Amino acid sequence: MIICVTFSQGSMGVNGSPASAILFTSMPFTLDFDDDNPVGESEHGEELFPGDIVGKSIYTSFYDNNGFLNWFYGRFNENGQWDGNVVLNAFCGNGNLIAILEATYQNGVLVADELI
């Protein structure tokens, strides 16, 4: 089962601020988890808390500070870090695909990647 998530404003970012797919190859990624507050909502409009998405495959999209649309597929661990295999696609403002990142993270640390 894949959970489609729309993250709350400000909850998704690299070191606390959004960034493009190209930066994800070199920077640690952490989702700001607070067990008492929802991180976003499902495609059905239900509030999702950290425990609802930890260790589960999720799909989401978000815009970074550069205006790039990023599509993400992967998992977060209990610390809000990317964990396991992830795929991230980045699109510039005109809709052109500019990067595909296939990577393996272990507790938020990049251990292998291929930028296509």
N, C-alpha and C positions, 0 to 999 in steps of 0.2 A: 504494500500500500504506500502510495506517495501522497504526502500532505502538501497542498498548495497553500502557501502562507503569504499574506500581505503584512509586512513588518510595520510596527508603529514607527512614527517619525522619530529619528534619532537613535533607534535601537540597533541599527545595523551599520557597522563601519570598521575600518581598519584603525586600530589604536584610538578609537573613539570618534573618528570622522570618516565619512564615506570616501571611497577611492575607486579608481578604475581597475579593470581586470589586469592590466599590465602591472600595476603595483602589487597585486596579490602574489606574484611570483617571488617577491623578495621581502614582504612584510608579514608579520604574524597577524592573524585575524581573530577577533573576539567579538561575540555578540554580547551586548550588555544584558546580563541575566539578573533579574530580581524576582525571586520566587513569588512575591506578593503582587507583582504587576504583570499584566499580559504583555507578551512580546509582539503580538499582532493578532490577526484573525484569519480564520480558514476561508476557503472559497465559499462556504455556506454562511459566513458572517459570524461564526462563533469565535469568542475570545480564546486565544491560545496562550497558555502559560509555558514557562521553560520546560516543565515536566511533560508537556504534551508533544514536544518536538525532539527532545534529547534522544539521540541514538536512532532516530527515524529518518527515512529518506524524505527530504523536502525539496520543493521547487518554488522558487520565488524570482521576482524581478525587481530592480530598483535603479534609480538614477544616481550617479555619483556627482561630485562637485564640478566635473568637467562637462556635464550634460550627457554623458554616455549612458545608454541603457544597458544594464547588465542582467543577464539571466543566469541563475545559479541553481545547480542540482547537487545535493550532497547531504551531509549530516553534521550536527553539532554534538559535542560531548557535554557532560554535566557541568563543565566550566565555561560553556558558551564558545568553545573553540571548534574550528573545523576539524573533523576527524575522519579518516578514511579517504576514499576516492571522491573527488569533486570535479564538476565540469562547470566552467564559467565562460559565457560568451559575452563579448562587449560589442555594442553597436554605436556608431557615432550619430550625431544629430540628424543626418539625412537618411538613417536607417541602414547604412552599409555596415556589414560585419567587419570589424577591425581586428578581432582577436578571439581565438578559442584556446582556453587553457584547460588541459586535463592534468590533474595533480593528485598527489597522495599526501595527506597531512596526518601527523601523529600528534595528538594533543595540541593542535594549533601551529605546529612547526612543519614547514614544508620539507618533505623527505624526497620527493621526486616530482618532476613536472615536465610537461611538453607543451610549449606554446606553438600553436599551429597558425 
